[in-house]
Amino acid sequence: MASDGERREDELRIPNMKLQRVPHLTDTLPSLLAHPNPLDSNPFFHPSSEFYITPSDVILRHILHDVSHRSPAPGPHLAYHRAGPRKTIFFDPGHVRAAIVTCGGLCPGMNTVIRELVVGLWELYGVRHIFGVAAGYRGFYSTEPLPLNPKMVHDWHRKGGTALETSRGGFHLDRIVDAIHDRGFNQVYIIGGDGTMRGMVEIFNEIKRRKLNIAVAGIPKTVDNDVGIIDRSFGFQTAVEMAQQAISAAHTEAESAVNGVGLVKLMGRSTGHIALHATLSSRDVDCCLIPEMDFFLEGRGGLLEFLGGRLKDNGHAVVVVAEGAGQDVIPKGQESHVEERDESGNPVFLDVGGWLKSELKKWWARDHPNELFTVKSIDPTYMIRAVPPNATDNLYCTLLAHSAIHGAMAGYTGFVCGPINGNYAYIPVEEVAAAKNPVDTRDHKWAWVRSLTNQPDFQRR
């Protein structure tokens, strides 16, 4: 059990603060023995008194408050335990069998996370039994695990995609947990998005119900940046960087044509973060359309009126649209009475880029039949998803992986690691699975977009 100096987090009492407790293996297995952290004798480290994270080292979720006397007293403040190495661990590294799985769509940095999990387990803690699970959740029960070591993964951070392969669906809880137990895995690292995190909740709860000595750690992955609570998801900055290149190409095409419109469709099923950040970064966008904001085409204050004015003034225009925007205004065919869904259960969206291109052409042919008009549509989705991460995302992936390793070795389970206000924290997976991260169209950042583009607010007059 933990020593007096390592008081369990549920024993902490912090005034005006609500500490979000991280599940621990000793909750269901109270007789587990603690071990000294092998980092004490690692030649690459010289632990000082501040090296190890203590249970009282916490991170506040909300750090901005109006402290004027007219406002009610803030609090209680939500707080999370800081990620990092602990003085004691609850696994003998020689007996650890770790499994790593990637689920869902591609995202820049997936291979970096895998690489750093392998290298971190091997070099920091001396773990020698590390396995990759191919093809997502279904790989636990349908494929043989792939032994991994630092030599095998040494250059994976330079590659896009996932060397372990991925898939959607295939979630059969009992078969997954049976396979984890039968193969002797006692640490499971799950890399995936919101659907994957919901699956992780079920896996964690079933392992807890069976009272198995298995730590489950999650690393949130979504190129759309739609995971809640954390500052951002890995791969997002790379995606914005690549999106800028597509916008630049669309701008060049539009400028080089008579009455040219460059139309760029970017990723963003439920949130428009990529479209928003790419718009602010590029300075070439005339209108940014995101799922959080309704828009309409015809009439005063509509998109067509706005673009008509831009073409009259400048001779060209660039429109950026997130893939989830406009789904409620695109006409649905007869076949759409039954909503199509992908393997993960997500609704298959109608192609807003193709629809907008068609509507723009019909509008111009109707209102300006004798004038030239060109629409160049660019969809860089798969190019953006598949590229290697940039330097910032590579570093971020490394810190995420090492945070997950330290947490699992310390006996924490059912947690997700990620930055909160710039500091890495452990967050209960149930919170992450339920949280959303929509663009707030009432905040300053969206106001900057409106100011930059001068686009309408799409309120009917």
C-alpha positions in Angstrom: 0.0 0.0 0.0 1.0 3.6 -0.3 3.2 5.1 2.4 2.2 8.0 4.6 4.0 10.4 2.3 2.0 9.1 -0.6 -1.5 9.7 0.8 -4.3 8.6 -1.6 -6.0 11.3 -3.4 -9.4 10.6 -1.8 -7.9 11.5 1.5 -7.1 15.0 0.4 -9.3 17.9 1.6 -8.6 21.1 -0.2 -10.8 24.1 0.6 -13.1 25.4 -2.1 -11.8 22.8 -4.6 -13.4 19.6 -6.0 -10.7 17.1 -6.8 -11.7 14.8 -9.7 -10.6 11.4 -8.3 -8.6 9.1 -10.6 -9.5 5.4 -10.2 -6.7 3.2 -8.8 -6.1 -0.5 -8.9 -6.2 -0.7 -5.1 -9.8 0.3 -5.2 -10.7 -3.3 -6.1 -7.4 -5.0 -5.2 -6.5 -3.5 -1.8 -3.7 -6.0 -1.1 -1.6 -4.9 -4.1 2.0 -4.3 -3.1 3.8 -1.0 -3.9 7.3 -1.0 -5.3 10.0 1.7 -5.4 10.1 3.5 -8.7 13.0 2.2 -10.8 13.6 5.7 -12.0 15.6 6.0 -8.7 18.3 3.9 -10.2 17.9 4.9 -13.9 21.3 6.3 -15.1 19.5 9.0 -17.1 17.7 10.5 -14.1 18.8 12.1 -10.8 15.6 12.4 -8.9 15.4 15.3 -6.5 12.8 16.0 -3.9 10.7 17.8 -6.5 11.1 15.1 -9.2 8.1 12.9 -8.2 4.5 14.1 -8.3 2.6 13.9 -5.1 -1.2 13.4 -4.6 -1.5 17.1 -3.5 0.0 18.4 -6.8 -3.1 19.4 -8.8 -4.1 21.4 -11.8 -7.1 23.7 -11.9 -9.5 23.3 -14.8 -10.8 26.9 -14.8 -8.2 29.6 -14.0 -10.1 32.7 -15.2 -12.4 34.3 -12.7 -14.0 37.7 -12.1 -12.9 38.5 -8.6 -14.8 41.8 -8.2 -16.8 42.1 -5.1 -20.0 42.3 -7.1 -19.5 38.7 -8.3 -20.4 35.6 -6.2 -17.5 33.8 -4.7 -16.1 31.4 -7.3 -15.9 27.7 -6.6 -15.6 25.0 -5.8 -12.9 24.8 -8.4 -12.5 21.6 -10.4 -9.0 20.2 -10.1 -7.2 17.2 -11.6 -4.1 15.3 -10.5 -1.0 16.3 -12.3 0.6 13.7 -14.5 4.1 12.4 -14.0 6.2 9.8 -12.2 5.2 8.8 -8.7 7.6 7.7 -5.9 6.0 4.3 -5.7 4.6 2.1 -8.4 2.2 -0.9 -8.3 3.7 -3.0 -11.1 6.9 -5.1 -11.1 8.3 -4.0 -14.5 9.6 -7.5 -15.1 6.0 -8.9 -15.0 4.4 -6.2 -17.1 2.8 -7.2 -20.4 1.7 -4.0 -22.1 -0.7 -3.8 -25.1 -1.1 -0.8 -27.4 -4.0 -0.3 -29.7 -5.1 2.4 -32.2 -8.7 2.9 -33.1 -10.8 5.1 -35.5 -9.5 7.4 -38.2 -6.0 8.5 -38.9 -4.4 11.5 -37.3 -0.9 13.0 -37.5 1.1 11.7 -34.6 -0.4 8.2 -34.0 2.9 6.5 -34.8 4.8 8.9 -32.5 2.5 8.0 -29.6 3.1 4.3 -30.3 6.9 4.8 -30.6 7.1 6.7 -27.4 5.0 4.3 -25.4 7.4 1.5 -26.5 10.5 3.5 -25.9 9.3 4.9 -22.6 8.2 1.6 -21.2 11.5 0.0 -22.3 14.0 2.7 -21.4 12.3 4.3 -18.3 10.9 1.3 -16.5 12.7 -1.7 -18.1 9.5 -3.3 -19.5 10.4 -6.0 -22.0 7.0 -7.4 -23.0 5.3 -4.8 -25.2 2.8 -5.7 -27.9 0.9 -3.9 -30.6 -2.7 -4.9 -31.3 -3.6 -4.6 -35.0 -6.9 -3.4 -36.5 -8.4 -1.5 -33.6 -10.6 -3.1 -30.9 -11.4 -6.1 -33.0 -7.7 -6.9 -33.1 -7.8 -8.0 -29.5 -9.8 -11.1 -30.4 -9.1 -11.6 -34.1 -5.3 -11.1 -34.6 -2.1 -12.2 -33.0 -0.4 -9.4 -31.0 2.8 -8.0 -32.5 5.9 -7.9 -30.2 7.4 -4.4 -30.2 10.8 -3.1 -29.2 12.7 0.3 -29.6 14.7 -0.9 -32.6 11.5 -1.9 -34.5 9.8 1.5 -33.8 12.8 3.8 -34.0 11.7 5.8 -37.1 7.9 5.5 -36.7 7.6 9.2 -35.7 8.6 10.2 -39.2 5.7 8.4 -40.7 2.0 9.2 -41.0 -0.8 6.9 -40.3 -0.5 4.0 -37.8 1.9 1.1 -38.3 -0.5 -1.0 -36.1 -3.3 -0.5 -38.6 -6.7 0.7 -37.4 -10.4 0.2 -37.9 -13.8 1.4 -36.8 -16.3 -0.8 -35.0 -15.6 -4.4 -33.9 -16.4 -3.6 -30.3 -17.4 -6.8 -28.5 -16.8 -6.1 -24.8 -16.6 -9.7 -23.5 -14.4 -10.9 -26.3 -12.1 -7.9 -25.9 -11.7 -8.3 -22.1 -11.4 -12.1 -22.4 -8.6 -11.7 -24.9 -6.8 -9.1 -22.7 -7.0 -11.5 -19.7 -6.1 -14.6 -21.7 -3.0 -13.1 -23.2 -1.8 -11.9 -19.8 -1.9 -8.2 -20.6 -1.8 -6.1 -17.4 -1.4 -2.7 -19.0 -3.5 -1.5 -21.9 -2.9 1.7 -23.8 -5.8 2.9 -25.9 -5.3 5.6 -28.6 -8.5 6.9 -30.1 -11.3 9.5 -30.3 -14.6 10.0 -28.6 -16.1 6.7 -29.7 -13.0 4.9 -28.7 -13.1 6.6 -25.3 -16.7 5.5 -24.8 -15.5 2.0 -25.5 -12.7 2.4 -23.1 -15.2 3.3 -20.3 -16.9 -0.1 -20.9 -13.6 -2.0 -20.9 -12.4 -0.3 -17.7 -15.7 -1.0 -15.9 -15.7 -4.7 -17.0 -12.1 -5.1 -15.8 -13.1 -3.5 -12.5 -16.1 -5.7 -12.2 -14.0 -8.8 -12.7 -11.4 -7.4 -10.2 -8.5 -7.9 -12.7 -5.1 -6.4 -12.0 -5.1 -4.5 -15.3 -4.4 -0.8 -15.8 -6.2 0.9 -18.7 -4.9 4.2 -19.9 -6.3 6.4 -22.7 -4.6 8.8 -25.0 -7.2 11.0 -26.8 -6.9 11.3 -30.6 -9.0 13.4 -32.8 -7.7 15.6 -35.6 -10.9 17.8 -35.3 -9.9 18.9 -31.7 -13.4 18.0 -30.5 -12.3 16.2 -27.3 -13.4 18.2 -24.2 -11.5 19.2 -21.1 -8.0 19.1 -22.6 -6.4 22.1 -24.2 -6.1 20.4 -27.6 -5.7 17.0 -29.2 -2.5 15.8 -30.9 -2.3 16.2 -34.6 -4.5 19.4 -34.6 -1.7 21.8 -35.1 -0.4 19.8 -38.0 -3.9 19.7 -39.5 -4.2 23.5 -39.3 -0.8 23.8 -41.0 -1.8 21.5 -43.9 -5.2 23.2 -44.2 -3.4 26.5 -44.7 -1.7 25.0 -47.8 -5.1 24.0 -49.2 -6.5 27.5 -48.6 -3.4 29.0 -50.2 -4.0 26.9 -53.3 -7.7 27.8 -53.4 -6.8 31.5 -53.2 -4.3 31.2 -56.1 -6.9 29.4 -58.2 -9.6 32.0 -57.4 -7.3 34.9 -58.1 -6.2 33.5 -61.4 -9.8 33.2 -62.7 -12.5 35.6 -63.8 -15.0 35.7 -61.0 -13.2 32.8 -59.3 -14.3 31.1 -56.1 -12.0 28.8 -54.2 -13.9 26.3 -52.1 -12.1 24.3 -49.4 -13.8 21.6 -47.4 -12.0 20.8 -44.2 -12.4 18.2 -41.5 -14.8 18.9 -38.6 -17.9 16.7 -38.2 -19.2 18.4 -35.1 -16.8 21.2 -34.5 -15.2 23.8 -36.7 -11.8 24.2 -34.9 -9.7 23.4 -38.0 -11.7 25.7 -40.2 -11.6 28.5 -37.6 -7.8 28.3 -36.9 -6.9 27.9 -40.6 -9.0 30.9 -41.4 -7.4 33.0 -38.8 -3.9 31.8 -39.8 -4.2 32.2 -43.6 -5.8 35.7 -43.9 -7.1 34.7 -47.4 -10.5 33.5 -46.4 -13.7 35.5 -47.2 -16.2 33.2 -45.4 -15.8 30.5 -42.9 -18.7 28.0 -42.3 -18.7 25.7 -39.3 -21.2 23.2 -37.8 -21.8 25.4 -34.7 -23.2 28.2 -36.9 -26.3 28.0 -39.2 -26.2 29.7 -42.6 -28.4 30.1 -45.6 -27.9 30.8 -49.2 -30.7 33.0 -50.7 -32.0 36.4 -49.6 -30.7 39.3 -47.7 -27.8 38.5 -45.4 -27.3 35.1 -47.1 -24.1 33.6 -48.5 -24.9 34.2 -52.1 -25.5 37.9 -51.6 -22.3 38.2 -49.6 -20.2 36.4 -52.3 -21.8 38.4 -55.0 -20.5 41.6 -53.3 -17.0 40.1 -52.8 -16.8 39.1 -56.5 -17.9 42.6 -57.6 -15.3 44.3 -55.3 -12.4 41.9 -55.6 -13.0 39.7 -58.5 -12.5 36.5 -56.4 -13.4 34.9 -53.1 -12.4 32.0 -50.9 -14.9 29.9 -48.8 -13.8 27.5 -46.1 -16.4 25.0 -44.9 -16.2 22.3 -42.3 -17.6 18.9 -43.3 -20.3 19.0 -40.7 -21.6 22.5 -41.6 -24.9 22.9 -43.4 -26.2 19.4 -42.9 -29.7 20.8 -42.1 -30.0 22.8 -45.3 -28.7 20.3 -47.8 -31.7 18.6 -49.5 -31.9 15.0 -48.7 -32.9 12.4 -51.3 -35.5 9.7 -51.0 -32.8 7.2 -50.0 -32.0 9.4 -46.9 -35.1 8.4 -45.1 -32.9 5.7 -43.4 -29.9 7.5 -42.1 -26.7 5.9 -43.2 -24.1 5.2 -40.5 -20.4 4.2 -40.5 -18.9 1.2 -38.6 -18.6 3.3 -35.5 -22.3 4.3 -35.5 -21.6 7.9 -36.6 -24.0 9.3 -39.2 -22.6 9.6 -42.7 -22.7 13.2 -43.6 -23.8 14.6 -46.9 -21.1 16.3 -49.0 -21.4 20.0 -48.2 -18.5 20.8 -50.5 -20.1 19.2 -53.5 -23.5 20.7 -52.7 -22.1 24.2 -52.3 -20.2 24.0 -55.5 -23.3 23.0 -57.4 -25.4 25.7 -55.7 -22.9 28.4 -56.6 -22.8 27.4 -60.2 -26.6 27.3 -60.4 -26.8 30.8 -58.8 -24.3 32.4 -61.1 -25.9 30.8 -64.2 -29.3 32.1 -63.1 -28.3 35.7 -62.1 -25.3 36.3 -64.4 -25.8 34.1 -67.5 -23.4 36.0 -69.7 -20.5 36.3 -67.3 -17.6 33.9 -66.7 -17.5 32.1 -63.4 -15.2 29.4 -61.9 -15.5 27.3 -58.8 -12.4 25.3 -57.8 -13.2 22.9 -55.0 -10.5 21.4 -52.9 -10.9 18.6 -50.3 -7.6 17.8 -48.6 -9.1 15.6 -45.9 -7.1 12.4 -46.5 -3.9 14.3 -47.2 -4.2 16.1 -43.9 -5.0 13.0 -41.9 -2.2 10.9 -43.3 0.8 13.2 -43.0 3.5 12.9 -40.3 3.2 15.3 -37.4 5.0 18.6 -37.3 7.6 19.3 -34.6 5.1 20.7 -32.1 2.8 17.7 -32.4 5.8 15.3 -32.2 6.9 16.7 -28.9 3.3 16.8 -27.6 2.8 13.1 -28.5 6.0 12.2 -26.6 4.8 14.0 -23.4 1.3 12.3 -23.7 2.8 8.9 -24.0 5.2 9.3 -21.1 2.4 10.7 -19.0 0.3 7.6 -19.7 3.2 5.3 -18.8 3.8 7.0 -15.4 0.1 6.9 -14.6 -0.3 3.2 -15.4 2.9 2.2 -13.6 1.6 4.1 -10.5 -1.5 1.9 -10.5 -3.9 4.5 -11.9 -6.5 3.1 -14.3 -9.5 4.3 -16.3 -7.8 7.6 -16.9 -6.9 9.8 -19.9 -3.9 12.0 -20.0 -3.8 15.5 -21.6 -2.9 19.1 -21.0 -5.1 21.4 -18.9 -4.0 25.0 -18.9 -0.6 23.9 -20.2 0.0 21.2 -17.6 -0.4 17.5 -18.1 -3.1 15.9 -16.0 -4.9 12.6 -15.4 -8.6 12.8 -16.1 -11.2 10.1 -15.4 -12.1 8.6 -18.8 -15.9 8.9 -18.1 -15.5 12.7 -18.1 -13.6 12.7 -21.3 -16.0 10.4 -23.0 -18.9 12.6 -22.1 -17.3 16.0 -22.7 -17.6 18.0 -25.9 -15.5 20.9 -27.3 -17.6 23.0 -29.6 -16.5 26.3 -31.0 -18.0 29.1 -28.9 -19.4 31.5 -31.5 -19.9 34.1 -28.7 -16.3 34.3 -27.7 -13.5 36.6 -28.9 -11.9 34.0 -31.3 -15.1 33.7 -33.4 -15.4 37.5 -33.3 -11.9 37.7 -34.8 -13.0 35.5 -37.7 -16.0 37.7 -38.4 -13.8 40.8 -38.2 -11.2 39.3 -40.6 -13.7 38.0 -43.2 -16.5 40.6 -42.7 -18.9 37.7 -43.3 -22.5 38.0 -42.4 -23.9 36.7 -39.1 -26.5 34.8 -41.2 -29.4 36.2 -39.2 -32.5 36.6 -41.4 -33.6 40.2 -41.7 
